[in-house]
Amino acid sequence: MLKIFKYLKDFKWSVLAIIALLIVQAYCDLALPQYTADIVDVGIGQKGIEGAVPERMRQSTYEALAMFLTGEERERMVSAYEQAEDGSYIFRGTQEEKEALNKGMGMAMLLVSMMESGGSGDISGMSEPGGNSGVPGMPEGGAAGGKAGLPEDGGTEAGEAATAPEGGSTAPDAAAEVPKVGAAGRIEVALTDEQLLIIREQILQSLGESGETAVAQKAVLFIQQEYEQLGMDLGRIQRNYLYRTGGMMLVYSMVMMATAIMVGLLAARLGAKLGMNLRERVFTKVVSFSHAEMERFSTASLITRSTNDIQQVQMVVVMMLRMVVYAPIIGIGGVVKVLRTRTGMGWIIVVAVALIMALVCVLMVVAMPKFKKMQTLVDRMNLVSREILTGVSVIRAFSRERFEEARFDRANRDLMQTQLFTNRVMNVMMPVMMLIMNGISIMIVWFGAKGIDLGNLMVGDMLAFITYTMQIVMSFLMLTMISVMLPRAGVAAGRIEEVIGTQAGVRDKDQVQDDRLKSPEGVLAFEDVSFRYPGADEDALEHLSFMARPGETTAIIGSTGCGKSTLLNLIPRFYDVTAGRITIDGVDIRDVSQHKLRSLLGYVPQKAVLFSGDIASNLKFGGAWKEGVPDISDSQMREAAEIAQATEFIESKPDGYHSEISQGGTNVSGGQKQRLSIARAIAKAPKIFLFDDSFSALDYKTDATLRKALREKTADATVIIVAQRISTILHADRIIVLDEGRIAGMGTHSELLRECGAYREIARSQLSEAELEGGASI
């Protein structure tokens, strides 16, 4: 998993931008449920009246409320309200002042309402307009407007103003003055702050858990009646509130939509760039591999790692940026919002999270091994498919269709069964998740309805709680979904990292000496060279020493498996020698860069390889490409094709040199493919030619004509030919006979016939007696 995060280091600014956008999106998402609750509770239930601070009130109400405020609250109210010409008071304060006044004015409205109702009756009936309520510590009778049960011209006895609260404590004496508004706008003290605080505490205790809700509801009724007395349009107030709140919801929704689109765009772009970078890194690394690394990673596996594995990582990174980062933000924010609702149902969240975590643990234990196995099965499937499709002609020739079909079916079924298992796990997960979510919703409605019935909870708060709970559950659901995909992506990332982290066995030195070969002659020398394949028990080549000079042809022949192709593969450093050294013009080939070394070589492999494109692009393949154009001219290309005896069949095609070559050169014959490969090496005009049994598909006439033309072209180059046919190397300047990795003989054809038994056996198996006695002619 850390590997996936490591890949994101190159895109840190994009990741930070996505996180910032997700925070904005989560903020908007978390704000919407509260607005929904406000529309239900305030907009519909309270007719658009927010809190206990009226926007406008009569002077008598202003004075009555002031009597039941503490000194600090009165000072705040005086600064927040401004008296109009008609004597009423209009709120001119800030939102902060409104929030500070809300609680105190709500209690003041409750007390004024209770005194207006005559101060008798059960306190539970206080929410009804005109209902009676008994107030501990308050006298009976009186009305608002300066006659709230208190004489205008003096104080009352302490026993009339306050009774002892439960527990035996006695309230302080109250100097119950009727509040008056003076010229400076200040209000005269009616009750001491201590008395007010005691009275408020007693009322809240008598109301129980629903105290604050009941106070808020009574304040709303009080304000509604006040607005009616002032002749204000309550319908317009309600509509304005609904329009304002609905407008804010629309704004938040639009912002949330915009951020979600931006996050999706940035995540998709980041994922695409990450996939491109990983494919480039894997490709660059694979191209640098020697034959040893290529044999360690099968071709099918490297293709899977470059495509399917990178696609898995890319997909998970996109989902991770959109979901894994968003889920904790929305989950934590939802928990904070739930705690603020004070519904008393927080334990439901704990139950939901516990159930989801248990489900996630089960899924991880059951599904993770299968996800790890799946990538191996995909490799196997690709390997079998590639082998069957590549060797279809051989399969048909040996009537092995049924066997290969059964082999393919086994690989296919193994992959299918694993995929079915993981899909079934996912299919089980979703219904269980929905069951948990719906069960949580039922629990919230059940216990929320009881809270509403008891007056502890409002309908809007319950709706908001449900929404926040679903957001929390959905955040864990998103984490669960991604947690199922992460193991497979982790395996894929590990396989990608295995390729990227593999050091090529053949590497350039830190300080190369390319300048020593600025004007190379092409003298190639093997100096006591030995080579052993990685993991082998014995050497494939032992103590080889010889020299190949420009203008000379050095041929290598021997029985099958004696190491001819291995020897040739050491020259371009497809492998590095185990002991000894190979030099060009006296410079160890390990001291120069691979690019410089291979720029001196014209290599024709044993199996001719062509690339998709046209004939011209294949013949110019060996040139130095500058700005997408090779430095091999058309005349050089045609000359190389003529030497390789390929002109006839090229010009017979309708499009000539622009005729299409399909992938792998499947639309040309074996001999044509081999001649095009030879022409490709000739067009490069290298200093050293390496032919690895490159004339085997040619008939004797074409072979002889080609070698004659080639000898003229390569008069100043070093030529090394690996061959099976003696007729191909008969007139070579030097013939090296290999036997079990050792040099069994070296010399010309005639010298070897006299002195080398191994060569004599090969010659007798291929040449007639007359050719052996008189020498074969080209």
Salt bridges, closest charged atoms under 4 A:
GLU50 OE2 - ARG244 NH2 3.12
GLU55 OE2 - LYS98 NZ 2.61
GLU72 OE2 - ARG76 NH2 3.10
GLU73 OE1 - ARG200 NH2 2.77
GLU75 OE2 - ARG186 NH2 2.87
ASP86 OD2 - ARG56 NH2 2.54
GLU226 OE2 - ARG58 NE 2.94
ASP309 OD2 - ARG495 NE 2.57
ASP379 OD2 - ARG495 NH1 2.70
GLU387 OE1 - ARG407 NH2 3.07
GLU404 OE1 - ARG407 NH2 2.95
ASP409 OD2 - ARG413 NE 3.01
GLU497 OE2 - LYS6 NZ 2.99
GLU498 OE2 - ARG296 NH2 3.64
GLU498 OE1 - ARG305 NH1 3.06
GLU527 OE1 - ARG581 NE 2.72
ASP528 OD1 - HIS543 ND1 2.85
ASP539 OD1 - ARG532 NE 2.91
GLU542 OE1 - ARG742 NH2 2.82
GLU552 OE1 - ARG734 NH1 3.37
ASP576 OD1 - ARG573 NE 2.83
ASP588 OD2 - ARG590 NH2 3.05
ASP591 OD1 - LYS509 NZ 2.48
ASP614 OD2 - HIS658 ND1 3.57
ASP634 OD1 - LYS620 NZ 2.50
GLU639 OE2 - LYS713 NZ 3.72
ASP703 OD1 - ARG707 NE 2.90
ASP703 OD2 - ARG725 NH2 2.65
